[in-house]
Amino acid sequence: MITKQNSSCYNWFKSRRRGITTCTLQLESSLVSQSTSNDHNLLCLSLAEQLIKRGLISSAQQVIRRIIANSASVSDAISVVDFAKFHGMDLDMGSYRAIIKKLVQSGQWQLALSLYCENIVAAGIDPDSDVLNSVVICYCEIGELEDAMKHFDRIFLMDSVPVKPACNAILRDLYAQERFLEAFDYFVRIHDAGVNMSFSSYNILIDGLCYKGYLNEAMKSFEMMRKISGLTPSLHLYKSLFYGFCKRGWVVEAESLFEEMELQGFFVDKMMYTSLMNAYSKDKKMKMAMRVYLRMLKTGCEPDSYSCNTLIHGFVTMGLFDKGWVVFNQMIEWGLQPNMVTYHIIIRNYCRDRNVDCALTLLNNMLSNSIAPSVHCYTDLIASLYKENRLVEIDELYKNMLENGVVPDHVLSFILMKKCPKGQELQLALMVLLAIAKNGCGIDPLALSTSTTLNATGDLIKAIELLLGEIVKSNPNLANVAFGVYISALCKGGESEYAFLCMDKLVSLGCRPLLITYNSLIKCLCQEGLFEVANSLIELMQDFGTAPDTSTYLIMVSEYCKRGDIASAYGVLDQMDMRGLKPGVSIYDRIIGCLFREKRILEAEVMFKRMLEAGVDPDEVVYVTMINGYSKNGKPIEACQLFEKMIGNSIQPSSYSYTALISGLVKKGMMDKGCMYLDRMLGDGFVPNAVLYTSLINHFLRIGEFEFAFKLVDLMDRNQIEGDLITYIALVSGVCRHMTGRKRLFIVDRGSENAKEMLYELLHQRTLPLRKNNLKVCVNSPEGMKSFALKLVKKVKEIQFMPNLYLYNGIISGFCGAGRIQDAHDHLEMMQREGVCPNQVTYTILIDGHIRAGEIDCAIGFFNKMNADGCAPDRITYNTLLKGLCQAGRLPDALSILYTMHKRGFFPSKASYENLLKCLCSSCLSIPAFKVFGEMIAHGYVPRPYSYNWLLCILCEEKQLPEAHMVLDMMHETGKLPYKSTKRLLGETFHRQRELLFS
């Protein structure tokens, strides 16, 4: 029996009739007592009442449904509902559908949702597609997009077709939130369901996808609109796609669209020609860029400064200055005066070619011609001056920049921050923010309670936040830059939590953080090992309308490679491919360098080939990385071949590539060939520098050729080549390594004496007089070596090289290598007394020294002290301790360290995995050994034949046949075969197992 008391629908309507705020209609309590002019409705209600009395509820429901559907107003429909409830009758789905539709049409969305939630959802009734469509519209109208999307998905799950108003509502809200990728997914589903959307909907979607950089999706939407829906694209739509292609560097697609526009009769303007020229220039295809330029002239489009600057930039970037100057002169002939952009292009390329003096001259010409330089000109010049260590000129240039009223930006701040001493990041940020406030906002810094001489961190933060508040009030457009400077400083100082709080404040002000600000935070998170959080931040930045670029992913790849996590670095390449981003040469360079460090030479070669196949032109940096990698891994012939290939590809070698090649050849004992390339280097006009001398000195010290090493030191001094800190570190380390008093055996080719003399003669500049070498007497005994090492330390202090940490690390390493642990501890105390704090390298050297001395507990003690002092262990530290624990048979501790490494985002090296696998096998711990084996394979490390054969034998002995099968399969995949004895044992074990199964 249906009664009024148990009807939730009745209670719902009754409660809303007491005081509905969303509806202004005031209804009486009973339809029976209400007079109405609608005689037809009265007859229908009378019929329904008779049916109810006779118990024909289903028929009565159909009558009620028709009355509601035909009601002239919402109030009439609600009155009919009241009539039904008054007579104790529940509504059916058709009635609910009708009343909800009425409420939606009248704009009473909240009332419709309340009816839906309290009478359909609460009752466990499955709504039909019509109700869901209405609910979707309601949720969209009140701003609950996530709930709307859930109900929209339910329509598709029911194999129903959504109505066009619901589709429009969903897409409209997704567009408003710039969630264009999700909008595209829905658009495809809507299109596949047979719902034809309007031209404006296509237009907004394609425009948004191009803006966000989702060009593949934009192209698909464009094809859907043009070919399937039959709609004609507008000029604006063509331009959106075209500029998106040019920005991404998809010149083939841009050219194709360009031609299609001409065929459609659209006018191609100067801006489009210039954008296509710019895309070709970036791709280093200047012939194609010139073809577009001539085509533009032929159509009657006159070039402007932007067009000429594009060509000049393309030519000078490729080192074709002559052709760049031709365009420059042509520009003047046409009456187009060079502007700030023109000068900046040439200044940047002078700086890139290490011709900073010409760049400074050009800057002065700009000022004399009353052309105000931009902050970008100063940024490039300051970065170049830093590379040449011309610090005094940097200070003068920065002061001149501020005097000329130029506002520093986040990029300049980033350059200054890279050279900023540790702990002074906030002082630098305050200095830059004061300049932004003065030159950008007209704020007098003296009027604020800030000072560049503040020392306490708390006071600095307070001063910076006060300054930020003033900048936001005065010039909101500079808020992004100012906050970016502060956040970068916090990240550089390792204050990621404060940086996040600052980012939240920036977003709460309605500002969109700059890409470089996101990148600073991502780098900080990666350095702390929080890669998952970094990936989440990348997703978040996209939600806020900022797409990650190649710099973002370069940060991720660099940090993964520093940790030796090649698998994750490959994963970043996959992410970039999914987003349609083309990795730059820097990303490939990082991965190739990491692969060489891990001695994975074949994979490095494959990655280099992959780079070439992707159309990425290698630069000298990646060639030097490859040459260094071959040289350090004992492959000088391959290094020579690559060097010649580099020259064949029109990349002129620099002193860096020559140094890497010559050093590698000499270290491999191929001094004749090294001398040949040294002669070529001198012929190309390069003078041997401190890097080459230091590399050679370090090599001869390592092999015990002290006399020749110090002969080179003396020659370096006579050739007036100033040694740097690394030179002195190499000297101290080389001397300290040989303080044991024991003669070390080195295989020396006596025939190399002539080659050494040739090397010496090539390095020697005859313009300076010879001077007697008195260094030999200082290093003819262990005590003499110690005395000489201390003299070197004293000399370094006199020269005031900073920091001295690396020098002390060299001394401590030497003492540890000589087994003189106490002397190492004494120098550790000495460096701390002088205010030099030990770093990860220092602790790692001491841990390794104690391990070599058989003092594993002392090594663990230093590891714990390292953590207690707030010096986080790095990958090398973990690997060193793991090796020691394995050698000492401390398996539980070794596995604990392995777990901690994983937790910190580090992975053992191949040697560490080998040590651990060997230790586990010797203890017959087959399951942990099998897990370690799996990790090795996952990281691309192939165990030594002895190790995996041993593991196979243990698994067979312990009847772990599934695991043995897996090991065997994985080794077959890597091209490795088990020993004959192992095969025999495997066969016997499998045979016995079969007999047991069938017996």
Secondary structure, DSSP 8 states (H G I E B T S, - for coil): ---STT-HHHHHHHHHHH--SS------S-STT---S-HHHHHHHHHHHHHHHTT-HHHHHHHHHHHHHT-SSHHHHHHHHHHHHHTT----HHHHHHHHHHHHHTT-HHHHHHHHIIIIITTT----HHHHHHHHHHHHHTT-HHHHHHHHHHHHHTT----HHHHHHHHHHHHHTT-HHHHHHHHHHHHHTT----HHHHHHHHHHHHHHT-HHHHHHHHHIIIIIS-----HHHHHHHHHHHHHHT-HHHHHHHHHHHHHTT----HHHHHHHHHHHHHTT-HHHHHHHHHHHHHTT----HHHHHHHHHHHHHTT-HHHHHHHHHHHHHTT----HHHHHHHHHHHHHTT-HHHHHHHHHHHHHTT----HHHHHHHHHHHHHTT-HHHHHHHHHHHHHTT----HHHHHHHHHTS-TT-HHHHHHHHHHHIIIIIH---GGGTT--TT---HHHHHHHHHHHHHHHHHH-GGGHHHHHHHHHHHHHHTT-HHHHHHHHHHHHHTT----HHHHHHHHHHHHHTT-HHHHHHHHHHHHHTT----HHHHHHHHHHHHHTT-HHHHHHHHHHHHHTT----HHHHHHHHHHHHHTT-HHHHHHHHHHHHHTT----HHHHHHHHHHHHHTT-HHHHHHHHHHHHHTT----HHHHHHHHHHHHHTT-HHHHHHHHHHHHHTT----HHHHHHHHHHHHHTT-HHHHHHHHHHHHHTT----HHHHHHHHHHHHTT-SS--------TTHHHHHHHHHHHH--TTS-------GGGGSSHHHHHHHHHHHHHHHHHHT-S--HHHHHHHHHHHHHTT-HHHHHHHHHHHHHTT----HHHHHHHHHHHHHTT-HHHHHHHHHHHHHTT----HHHHHHHHHHHHHTT-HHHHHHHHHHHHHHT----HHHHHHHHHHHHHTT-HHHHHHHHHHHHHTT----HHHHHHHHHHHHHTT-HHHHHHHHHHHHHTT----HHHHHHHHHHHHHHHHHHH-
